[in-house]
Amino acid sequence: GFDSAGCPHAPVEVMASVTGSNDINIKVKEPEKFGNSLFTKFKIQWSHVDSFKDIAGEVEVKTIHTLEYNIKGLEEGKRYFIRASFGNPKGFGPYCASKPKSLVPSSWRNVDRKVPRIGDQ
């Protein structure tokens, strides 16, 4: 019956990519359509340690027509571990770690800016 539905399955895949010096883009792949894969939201957590003992931040996303989220305002040059989980009114299911498991927001343009410009003197 419906009572055994419970929480959703873990995401099949969580793809993370650096999109700027303070931003990481997360794409979550939904669970296969079997059993209790009904979900109405998803949660993303990020931490500086892979044990997630200290959560640096988390966000609950309720717009599930696009399973994507941009984490903004991260600290440049710091390592972030990221994981995501699907949720429904009964709660959140198990987390899935991102691929790659950790990322460091940075931008090659920042390296560029430190080069002294000839002709500006």
Secondary structure by P-SEA (a helix, b strand, c coil): ccccccccccccbbbbbbccccbbbbbbbbccccccccccbbbbbbccccccccccbbbbbccccccccccccccccbbbbbbbbbbccccccbbbbccccbbbbbbaaaaaaaccccccc
